Amino acid sequence: MTTWRQLLTGLQDNSLNDVERETLVARAAVRLAADRGPKGRRPTIEEVVAIAREEFAVILDAGVAGSALHIWARTGG
């Protein structure tokens, strides 16, 4: 499933709370940052926060962005 489809499906899921939705947006922003950046380079927290703001109109906390980056790196990017 594409990043956009996963995000839209998740945001429409009424069983998710605000923290889970924010985490979903953060993980989508990490995927986009990784796809847009140089191959093999890990995205930065600042890039993830910027993409969340610019693409999804969501202001992410740096801690949430960092957690999403950690999950992305741990699962093989």
N, C-alpha and C positions, 0 to 999 in steps of 0.2 A: 504494500500500500504506500502511496506517496506521502511525503511529509505533510502536504496540505490536507490531504484526505484524512489522515490520522488526526490532525489537529482539529479539523472541522467536526469530525465524528466525536472526538473527545469533548469538545466544547458544548456539543448538543446533549451530552450524557447528563441527565439531571441527577444522577447518583453521585457525581463528583462535587466536592466542596471547593472553595476558593483556592486553597493551598494546592490541591490536586490539579486544578485548572492552570494555576501559575506554573507549576512544575511541567505540565504538558507544553505550555508555551515556551518555557525555557529550553526544553529538550528539542523542540522544533527549531528554535533559534540557533541552537548549537549545530544541528544538522545543516542548516542553511549557511552558517558561518564556515563550517568545514568544507562544504561544497564550493563555496565562493573563494576560499583562500587557496594559497599554494598547496599543492599536493604534499602530504606528509607533515605539514605543520599544524600543530594544535591551535585551535582558535583561542583568543584571549577572552577574559571575562568582559572586557570593554566592548569587544566585537559582538559578543552575544547580547549584551545589554542594548547596544545600538540597533541590532537587527530586530530585537523584540519591540523596541520603540518605533522604528521606522516601518517595519513590515506589518506588525500586529497591533500597534498603538497601545502597547502595554509597557509600563515602567517596571522593570524587573529589579529586584534587590540583588546586589552583587553576590550575596551568599547563595541565593537560589541559582543564579547563573553558574557559580562555581560548582555547586552540587551537580547540576546538569552536565557540566564539562567533565566532572569526575566520573559520572555514570557512563558517559559517552566513551571516555578513554578506557575505562575498565571493561567495557563490552566490545572493545575492538574498533571503536569508531565507526 
